Each structure stands twice: as structure tokens, then as C-alpha cells.
Amino acid sequence: MADRHSAFVEITPEVLLKAYACGIFPMAEDADDPTLYWIEPEKRGIIPLDGFHVPGRLARTVRATPLEVFVNRDFDAVIAGCAEPAEGRGRTWINQRIRTLYRRLFDRGHCHTVEVYHGADLVGGLYGVSLGGVFFGESMFHRVRDASKIALVHLVARLKAGNYGLLDTQFVTDHLRTFGAREVPRRQYHKLLDAALAGHGRFDALPTDRPLSGREAIERAQAQHRP
């Protein structure tokens, strides 16, 4: 369950960041509906960074994959990929207002992408919002097996290196549970949120101009974390 309120006022990047700091985020009913709603789940999904788990098979894949992982190269392509129909999801909540709004956040350095490539082809990735010591994961996609999972491992490696305190997943899916995701009540979430917002996460603590090797990503993602 989640509280949902229509967003009648103009949503600017500044308004959006204030909303995230209050524990709410916007969604649309579907791609053709221009209306946005403020969402505040009663139970919030998080992945505790100190409890991030990489299944053994995936760890081997991340180390050995020929896929390359970059960040912040092509926001528009990533959000377009996240908006594509997928198995079990015939519709998307990413409408044009969402694309425009988060592009503006990206241009201001508050939205980031993790992008997985096979040669020149984008085959998976994710995007989310960075504020203080919190990373708010928005959406992910894959076009080849494990691409979104590889992106998540690389994301966590960056968050740990950058001294983030909280990875917010909004909701919890069976897919995310395999990595240690869990739900927390709203009151507890706000305590975690307030503490992490006081931090100063650096998404660029690892190089952003070259791909990180899978071996280093695994080592950093599984390292002890004390923000």
C-alpha cells in the first residue's frame, strides 16, 4: 500500500529534490497519462549497503563478462530502455514529463546512470537520483541476460566507494530480495533517510571516464561498508 496524491503544482527539479528529501517521489499511471502522482509507500524498499549480497553465479558472471559498464554516458537511452515493455510489465509509468524532469536532474548532476554495453550496443542499465548520502533507485532494464543485475553490482560498488549511507529501491521485488533488499516501515525509513541525507555521497569517487572491471566491482560491492 502507498499514499498517492495528484501533483497539481509544477514540478521543477528543485521541487523534486525537496520531495525526495521528504520521502516521496512521483509516478505516472502509464506513459500516455500526463498526470503525475506523489507516492509515499507505507513500507519502503531498501538495500542495506552493509548487507548487499551477490549470488555466487552472478559474481562469476560479473568477473568474467565481456560486457562493459560505463556511467552517465547516455541518460536518454537509459530511460528509454527503462520505459520499454518487459516480461510481466506491459505498461510503463515513465511518461514524457518523467523523462523531461529527470533529464533536467541529470543535467544538474543529481541523476545518474549505470550503463551496460555489448560493444556499441546498450543492453541494460539503471538510473536514479543522488541527494546527500542517499541514492534513490528509479528503474532498471535489460536486453540480455543479467545486464540489469550487473548494473546493480556496479552501482553498489560506486555507492560504497562514494560513502553513501542508503540505497532506496522504493519497492521490493523478488529480483531485489536476492541482493538483500527488504521493506522497512515508513517511520523507520524516515529515520534512515534523515541520517543518510546528512552525508555527502560522491558518485564520482570511482573513475567515470572508463569502465570499471568486473573484478573490482565485485570486490568493492562486497567490501565492508561504514559510511
C-alpha positions in Angstrom: 0.0 0.0 0.0 1.1 3.6 -0.6 -0.4 7.0 -0.2 -1.0 8.7 -3.6 -1.7 12.3 -4.2 -2.0 14.1 -7.5 0.8 16.6 -8.3 -1.1 19.7 -9.4 1.7 22.2 -8.9 4.5 22.5 -11.4 7.3 20.0 -10.6 10.7 21.5 -11.0 14.0 19.8 -10.3 14.1 21.8 -7.0 10.6 20.7 -6.0 11.5 17.1 -6.9 14.7 17.1 -4.7 12.7 18.5 -1.8 10.1 15.8 -2.3 12.8 13.1 -2.2 14.2 14.6 1.0 10.7 14.2 2.5 10.4 10.6 1.4 8.0 10.9 -1.6 8.5 10.5 -5.3 6.4 11.0 -8.5 5.0 8.3 -10.8 2.5 8.3 -13.7 -0.3 5.9 -14.3 1.1 5.0 -17.7 3.2 6.5 -20.5 0.2 8.2 -22.1 -1.1 9.8 -18.9 0.4 13.3 -18.4 -0.7 13.3 -14.7 1.9 12.7 -12.0 1.2 11.4 -8.6 3.2 11.7 -5.4 3.8 8.3 -3.9 4.7 7.5 -0.3 4.7 3.8 0.4 3.7 2.6 3.8 6.6 0.2 3.6 9.7 1.3 1.8 12.2 -0.9 -0.1 15.9 -0.5 0.7 19.0 -2.5 0.1 21.3 -2.1 3.2 24.7 -1.4 1.7 26.4 -3.4 4.5 24.2 -6.4 3.7 24.4 -6.4 -0.1 24.6 -10.0 -1.3 25.8 -11.1 -4.7 24.8 -14.7 -5.6 27.7 -16.9 -6.5 26.7 -17.5 -10.1 26.2 -13.8 -10.7 29.6 -12.9 -9.0 31.3 -15.3 -11.5 29.4 -13.6 -14.4 30.3 -10.1 -13.3 34.0 -11.1 -13.1 34.1 -12.8 -16.5 31.6 -11.0 -18.6 32.7 -9.4 -21.9 30.1 -6.6 -21.2 31.5 -3.2 -20.3 29.9 -0.9 -17.7 30.0 2.9 -18.0 28.2 5.7 -16.1 26.5 8.9 -17.2 27.1 8.4 -21.0 23.6 8.4 -22.4 20.8 9.2 -20.0 18.1 9.4 -22.7 18.9 5.9 -24.0 18.8 4.5 -20.5 15.4 6.0 -19.5 14.0 4.9 -22.9 15.2 1.4 -22.1 13.6 1.5 -18.7 10.3 2.6 -20.4 10.2 -0.4 -22.8 7.7 -3.2 -22.2 9.2 -6.1 -20.3 8.2 -9.6 -19.2 5.4 -9.1 -16.7 5.1 -5.4 -17.5 3.1 -4.4 -20.5 2.9 -0.8 -19.5 5.3 1.7 -18.1 4.9 4.5 -15.6 7.6 6.6 -17.4 5.7 9.3 -19.3 7.2 12.3 -21.1 7.0 14.5 -18.0 9.1 12.0 -16.1 11.7 11.8 -19.0 12.0 15.6 -19.2 12.1 16.1 -15.4 14.8 13.5 -14.7 16.8 14.7 -17.7 16.9 18.1 -16.1 18.1 16.5 -12.8 20.7 14.6 -14.8 22.0 17.9 -16.3 22.3 19.3 -12.8 24.3 16.3 -11.5 21.6 14.9 -9.3 20.6 12.0 -11.5 23.0 9.2 -12.6 23.0 6.2 -14.9 24.9 2.9 -14.9 25.0 1.6 -18.5 25.9 -1.9 -19.7 27.3 -2.3 -23.2 28.0 -5.1 -25.6 30.3 -3.4 -28.0 28.5 -0.2 -29.0 25.1 -1.6 -28.1 23.4 -0.6 -24.8 22.0 -3.9 -23.4 21.0 -2.9 -19.9 21.3 -0.3 -17.2 19.6 1.7 -14.5 19.1 5.3 -13.3 18.4 7.0 -10.0 18.6 10.2 -8.0 21.5 11.2 -5.8 21.0 13.5 -2.8 23.2 13.9 0.2 24.3 10.3 1.1 21.2 8.7 -0.5 20.8 7.1 -3.8 17.2 6.6 -4.9 17.0 3.9 -7.5 14.3 4.6 -10.0 14.2 1.9 -12.7 16.4 -0.7 -14.5 16.2 -2.7 -17.7 18.0 -5.5 -19.5 18.1 -6.7 -23.1 20.5 -9.6 -22.5 20.6 -11.9 -19.5 22.0 -10.5 -16.3 22.6 -7.0 -17.7 20.5 -5.2 -15.1 22.0 -7.3 -12.3 25.5 -6.4 -13.5 24.5 -2.7 -13.4 23.2 -3.1 -9.8 26.5 -4.6 -8.7 28.5 -1.8 -10.3 26.1 0.8 -8.7 26.7 -0.6 -5.2 30.4 -0.6 -5.8 30.2 3.1 -6.6 27.9 3.8 -3.6 30.2 2.1 -1.2 33.3 3.9 -2.7 31.5 7.2 -2.6 30.5 6.9 1.1 26.7 6.7 0.6 24.6 5.7 3.5 21.3 4.5 1.9 20.2 2.8 -1.3 16.4 3.3 -1.7 14.6 0.9 -4.1 11.1 2.3 -3.4 9.5 -1.1 -3.6 10.9 -4.7 -3.1 10.6 -7.3 -5.8 11.7 -11.0 -5.7 14.5 -10.0 -8.0 15.8 -7.4 -5.5 15.4 -9.7 -2.5 18.2 -11.9 -3.9 20.5 -9.0 -3.3 19.4 -8.4 0.3 16.5 -5.9 -0.3 13.9 -5.6 2.5 11.0 -3.5 3.4 11.0 -1.1 6.4 8.0 0.8 7.9 7.6 4.4 7.0 8.7 5.7 10.4 11.9 3.7 10.3 12.6 4.7 6.7 12.4 8.4 7.6 15.0 7.9 10.3 17.3 6.1 7.9 16.6 8.8 5.3 17.3 11.8 7.6 20.6 10.2 8.8 21.8 9.5 5.2 20.8 12.9 3.8 23.3 14.5 6.3 26.1 12.6 4.4 27.9 13.6 1.3 27.9 10.7 -1.2 30.2 11.0 -4.2 29.1 9.2 -7.3 32.3 10.1 -9.0 34.5 8.6 -6.2 35.5 6.0 -8.8 36.5 7.0 -12.3 33.7 8.0 -14.6 35.6 8.2 -17.9 36.4 4.5 -18.2 34.7 1.2 -17.4 35.3 -0.4 -14.0 36.5 -4.0 -14.3 34.1 -6.7 -13.1 36.6 -8.0 -10.6 37.0 -4.6 -9.0 33.2 -4.1 -9.0 32.7 -7.3 -7.1 35.4 -6.6 -4.6 34.0 -3.1 -3.8 30.4 -4.2 -3.8 31.2 -7.0 -1.3 33.5 -4.9 0.9 32.6 -3.9 4.4 30.8 -0.6 4.4 30.9 2.1 7.2 29.6 5.4 5.8 
